[in-house]
Structure formats: C-alpha cells, structure tokens
Amino acid sequence: MHCYICILYYILVIQSNGILLNDRLYIVCHVTVSTMATYLRYESENYFKNSKGEKERFPSLMDEESVDLSVIVPSYNEEKRLPLMMEEAILFLEAKCEKSSNYKYEIIIVDDGSKDSTTKVGQSFVEKYGSEKIRVLTLEKNRGKGGAVRLGMMSARGEHLLFADADGATKFSDIEKVETKLNDIDTKPHGRALTVGSRAHLEKNSIASRSVFRTFLMKCFHLIVWLLCARSVKDSQCGFKLFTRNAARILFHNLHVERWAFDVELLYVAEELNIPIAEVAVTWTEIDGSKVDPLFSGLQMGKDIVLLWLQYQLGLWVIKKN
C-alpha cells in the first residue's frame, strides 16, 4: 500500500507545470527534509502604518489577546470590492461597540501582492477609524489566499479570529450565529475550537443554475475532500471561518498549503488533533469580479488535495501537536 502511495505521489508531482525531471526529484528530496510547516515573512511585513503614516510593529499570535475579535481579510486586487465589504463589517462592529463599551475589534486587511490600489484603499479606512481598529498588512509578493490568511492571523490580537473574503459574499452579521455556535462548544482542555460558515443549504439552488459538467466537478471535489481529508463539514471552502485563539495558534503553525486548498488542510489538521468543529449555515450571495476560474481552479484544487493527503500519508508533512 505504501509503495502504491509513493508511485501516485511521484506521478502527480512529475505531471505539474512541465518542469524538468531533475528539478522535480530535487523538490521531492527537499520536501522530505522539511516535514514541519514553515513560512517566510519579509521584514517589511512585520509593520503596519498608523493613521499618521508612521510605522508600527505588528504583535504576534503567540501574545495574549487584547481585543475581542480580529477579522482577517485576504485581498488580491480588491480595490473595487473591498470598500463595500469593509463598510458592512465596520457598520456591524461599531454597532456592537455602542452596545458594549468594553467590546473591541480589529480588521486586518492583508494585501496579497496586489497590482492595484488595494493597500491605498485599506489605508483610507485606517485614516478614518484609526489603527487600533483597522490595519493593513502589505505582502511583498503574492502568497496565495492561504498564505495571506496565515500572515494576517499571525499578526492578530483577538480572542476570536475570523477570516472573511474581501468580496463580501457572506453577510457579515452572520458572524453572530457563527460566534454563538463557537461559544457553545466545550473547548476544554486546550481552549481550541472553530466554526465554519456553510453554503451547503444553498446547494440545490446552485445546482439548478450550473451546467451538468460544473455540477459534476463540484460533486467530485466534495467527494475527494470527504474521502481523503475532512468529513466533519459539508462545505470546506466557504470563506467565513472563526477560530479560538488557541485553535488558530496550532492550526496556522501547521499550515503548509498557501493556495486555495488551505481550508481543507486546516480542517484535516483540526480533525487529526480532535479540535471541535461546528458548521453554521450563512447567507451567501455570488459577487461579480471573482478571480477564480471554476474549471481550472477546481481541477487544481482536486490535485492539491490528493497531494496534501499523500504528503501526510508518506510522512513528508508532520503535524505539530503543541
């Protein structure tokens, strides 16, 4: 069985991107050396600019929490869609602050190497609301959504940490349902739990508007995720997930995948560590301007998930338990 897994891994890796065989062999050997998840952070990515334009250093996820909620917004070329999402989120969170004077939040916009004015748009919110509430983390180069979310999480101060897509497809006020579910979970003994927003209840309607081929791809993707990685939720890809601080610490320190399949790895690691996971139906609307090609991305993610599973099965990746 182990031999067959090695052969499948070899085939999948060799088939990617048309790189020379010698390079591929080097990459396989390199992966076997580094089994623990690591990530690169450039010096400039340790800082944000306050409302006066002065540089300040981001805190660490390993520090004690100092706000109630951190919202991480991964953003790549989102100058047009980001303002609406931000206005909706801030309106909700400011109303919460008015109800409770002790409530504190922060939103961290992670500009994932954008070529447009995403950072400038984000900084305009810093100037309006202050850097205690809004911060912009500008990455030197594009990491992918998973890499952007991880660096945002590593810079967050919240007791609870949410990542939410910049397109605003999920109704932000649904965080109340997601947070209520998180608070209902028994997080003992490690204080770890997460709740995931879900669009599974919308599947029948979405199937009606999709072609037969796209529906087939969707079903195949869900089957691969369920068979190989995550059986605790029906919708692994909804960009609306809430973590306790301790759960975020262990999960994002274990994250290897920096592209679209990172959600699946987070759920896989959570299940392996017996971290409680709850799924909550959220209001979701498809927003124009998506940068995802359903066909190409679906096939790529399917392959990435098979590779993810193989990496763990072969012991090339190892989960840090502490």
C-alpha positions in Angstrom: 0.0 0.0 0.0 2.8 2.4 0.9 4.5 1.6 -2.4 1.4 2.5 -4.4 1.0 5.8 -2.5 4.7 6.6 -3.3 4.1 5.9 -7.0 0.9 8.1 -7.1 2.7 10.9 -5.4 5.6 10.6 -7.9 3.2 10.7 -10.9 1.2 13.7 -9.6 4.4 15.7 -8.9 6.0 14.9 -12.2 2.9 15.9 -14.1 2.8 19.5 -12.7 3.9 22.6 -14.7 6.2 20.8 -17.1 9.4 21.3 -15.1 12.4 19.0 -15.8 12.6 15.7 -14.1 15.8 16.5 -12.3 14.2 19.6 -10.7 11.2 17.5 -9.7 13.5 15.0 -8.0 15.2 17.8 -6.2 11.9 19.2 -4.9 10.7 15.7 -3.7 14.0 15.3 -1.8 13.7 18.8 -0.4 10.2 18.2 0.9 11.3 15.0 2.7 13.8 17.1 4.7 11.3 19.7 6.0 8.4 17.8 7.5 7.2 20.6 9.8 5.3 23.6 8.4 7.4 26.8 8.0 6.7 30.1 6.4 8.7 33.1 5.2 8.0 36.6 6.4 9.9 39.6 5.0 11.0 42.3 7.4 8.6 44.9 5.8 5.7 42.6 6.6 6.2 42.9 10.3 4.9 46.5 10.2 1.8 48.5 9.5 1.2 52.2 9.1 -0.9 54.1 11.7 -3.3 56.9 10.8 -0.4 59.4 10.7 1.6 57.2 8.3 4.1 56.1 10.9 5.3 52.5 11.0 4.4 50.3 13.9 5.2 46.7 14.5 2.5 44.0 14.4 2.0 41.9 17.6 2.3 38.1 17.5 -0.4 35.5 17.6 1.6 34.0 20.5 1.0 37.1 22.6 -2.0 37.4 24.9 -5.2 38.6 23.3 -6.1 42.3 23.7 -9.3 42.7 21.6 -12.4 40.5 21.4 -12.4 39.9 17.7 -9.9 40.0 14.9 -11.2 39.9 11.3 -8.6 38.9 8.7 -9.5 40.0 5.1 -7.2 38.4 2.4 -7.2 40.8 -0.6 -5.7 40.5 -4.0 -6.6 43.3 -6.5 -9.7 44.1 -4.5 -9.8 47.9 -4.7 -13.3 47.8 -6.2 -15.0 45.2 -4.0 -13.2 45.8 -0.7 -14.9 49.1 0.3 -18.4 47.6 0.3 -17.3 44.6 2.4 -15.4 46.9 4.9 -18.3 49.3 5.2 -20.7 46.4 6.0 -18.3 44.9 8.5 -17.5 48.2 10.3 -21.1 49.2 10.5 -21.9 45.9 12.3 -18.9 46.0 14.6 -19.3 49.7 15.5 -23.0 49.0 16.5 -21.6 46.2 18.7 -19.2 48.7 20.3 -22.1 51.1 21.0 -24.0 48.3 22.8 -21.0 47.3 24.9 -18.3 49.9 25.7 -15.8 47.2 26.6 -16.1 45.5 23.2 -13.0 45.8 21.0 -12.3 44.7 17.4 -9.7 44.9 14.7 -9.8 44.3 11.0 -6.5 43.3 9.3 -6.6 43.8 5.5 -3.9 41.6 4.0 -2.9 42.9 0.6 -1.6 39.8 -1.1 0.9 41.4 -3.5 -1.9 43.3 -5.4 -1.1 45.2 -8.6 -3.9 47.7 -8.0 -4.6 50.2 -5.1 -5.8 47.7 -2.5 -3.3 48.9 0.1 -4.3 52.6 -0.6 -8.0 51.7 -0.2 -7.3 49.8 3.0 -5.2 52.7 4.4 -8.1 55.1 3.8 -10.1 53.1 6.4 -7.1 53.3 8.8 -7.1 57.1 8.4 -10.9 57.2 9.1 -11.1 54.8 12.0 -7.6 54.6 13.4 -5.0 51.8 13.5 -6.4 50.4 16.8 -9.4 49.2 14.7 -8.1 48.9 11.1 -4.6 47.7 10.0 -3.2 46.9 6.6 -0.6 44.2 6.1 1.0 44.6 2.7 2.9 41.5 1.4 6.0 41.9 -0.7 4.8 39.3 -3.2 1.7 37.2 -3.8 1.5 34.2 -1.5 -2.0 32.9 -2.3 -5.1 33.1 -0.1 -3.8 30.6 2.4 -0.5 32.4 2.8 -2.3 35.8 3.2 -4.7 34.5 5.8 -1.9 32.9 7.8 0.2 36.0 8.0 -2.9 38.0 9.0 -3.6 35.5 11.7 0.0 35.6 12.9 -0.4 39.4 13.4 -3.8 39.4 15.2 -4.7 40.4 18.7 -8.2 38.8 19.0 -9.6 36.3 21.5 -11.6 35.0 18.5 -10.2 35.3 14.9 -12.3 35.3 11.8 -11.2 35.3 8.2 -13.7 36.7 5.7 -13.5 37.2 2.0 -13.0 40.7 0.6 -15.9 40.3 -1.8 -18.4 40.4 1.0 -20.2 37.3 -0.4 -21.1 36.2 3.1 -23.4 38.5 5.1 -21.1 39.8 7.8 -23.8 40.0 10.5 -24.0 36.2 10.3 -20.9 36.2 12.5 -23.3 36.4 15.4 -24.6 32.9 14.5 -21.0 31.6 14.0 -19.8 33.1 17.2 -22.7 31.8 19.2 -22.0 28.3 18.0 -18.3 28.7 18.9 -19.2 29.8 22.4 -21.5 26.8 22.8 -18.6 24.4 22.1 -16.8 22.8 25.1 -13.2 23.9 24.3 -11.6 22.1 27.3 -8.8 21.2 27.9 -6.9 23.3 25.3 -9.2 26.1 24.5 -9.4 25.1 20.9 -12.5 25.1 18.6 -13.6 26.5 15.3 -16.8 27.2 13.5 -17.2 27.3 9.7 -19.7 29.2 7.7 -21.5 26.9 5.3 -23.4 27.2 1.9 -24.4 23.6 1.9 -28.0 24.6 2.4 -27.8 26.5 -0.9 -26.6 23.6 -3.0 -29.9 22.7 -4.6 -30.3 26.2 -5.9 -26.8 26.4 -7.2 -27.1 23.1 -9.0 -30.1 24.4 -10.8 -28.0 27.3 -12.2 -24.9 25.3 -13.1 -24.1 23.3 -16.2 -24.0 19.5 -15.8 -20.3 19.5 -16.2 -19.7 22.1 -13.5 -22.1 20.2 -11.2 -20.1 17.0 -11.9 -16.8 18.8 -11.0 -18.3 20.1 -7.8 -19.6 16.7 -6.7 -16.2 15.1 -7.5 -14.4 17.8 -5.4 -16.7 17.3 -2.4 -16.1 13.5 -2.7 -12.3 13.9 -2.8 -12.4 16.2 0.3 -14.7 13.8 2.2 -12.7 10.6 1.3 -9.2 12.0 1.9 -9.2 14.9 4.2 -12.3 16.3 6.0 -15.5 14.6 7.0 -16.7 17.0 9.7 -18.3 19.6 7.4 -20.2 19.7 4.1 -18.7 22.9 2.8 -15.0 23.2 3.3 -14.5 26.3 1.0 -16.7 29.0 2.4 -14.5 32.0 3.3 -16.0 32.6 6.7 -14.3 30.7 9.5 -14.0 31.6 13.1 -11.3 30.3 15.5 -10.5 30.5 19.2 -7.0 32.0 19.7 -5.5 28.7 20.8 -7.0 26.9 17.8 -5.6 29.5 15.4 -2.2 29.1 17.0 -1.9 25.4 16.5 -3.6 25.3 13.1 -1.8 28.1 11.3 1.5 27.0 12.6 0.8 23.6 10.9 -0.3 25.1 7.6 1.7 24.1 4.5 -0.7 25.0 1.7 -0.8 28.6 0.7 -3.2 28.5 -2.2 -6.9 27.7 -2.5 -6.8 24.3 -0.8 -5.6 25.7 2.5 -9.1 25.5 4.0 -9.0 21.7 3.5 -5.7 21.4 5.3 -6.9 23.4 8.2 -9.9 21.1 8.6 -7.7 18.0 8.1 -5.3 19.1 10.9 -8.2 20.1 13.2 -9.7 16.6 12.8 -6.4 14.9 13.4 -5.9 17.0 16.6 -9.5 16.3 17.7 -10.3 20.0 17.7 -14.1 20.5 17.8 -15.6 21.8 14.6 -19.1 23.1 14.1 -20.8 24.1 10.8 -23.2 27.0 10.6 -25.4 28.0 7.6 -24.7 31.5 6.4 -26.3 33.9 4.0 -24.2 33.9 0.8 -24.5 35.8 -2.5 -22.3 35.4 -5.5 -20.5 38.6 -6.2 -19.2 39.7 -9.6 -15.5 40.1 -10.1 -14.3 36.7 -8.9 -10.7 35.8 -9.9 -11.3 32.1 -9.7 -11.8 30.1 -12.9 -14.2 27.3 -11.8 -12.8 24.7 -14.2 -9.1 25.3 -13.8 -9.3 26.1 -10.0 -11.5 23.0 -9.4 -9.1 20.7 -11.1 -6.0 22.3 -9.5 -7.6 22.1 -6.0 -8.6 18.5 -6.6 -5.0 17.7 -7.4 -3.7 19.8 -4.5 -5.9 17.9 -2.1 -4.7 14.5 -3.3 -1.1 15.7 -2.9 -1.9 17.1 0.5 -3.2 13.7 1.6 -0.2 12.0 0.2 2.3 14.3 1.9 0.8 13.4 5.3 0.4 9.7 4.5 4.0 9.4 3.4 5.2 11.3 6.5 6.6 14.1 4.4 4.5 16.5 6.4 4.1 16.1 10.2 1.5 17.8 12.4 3.0 19.7 15.4 0.7 18.9 18.4 1.9 21.7 20.6 
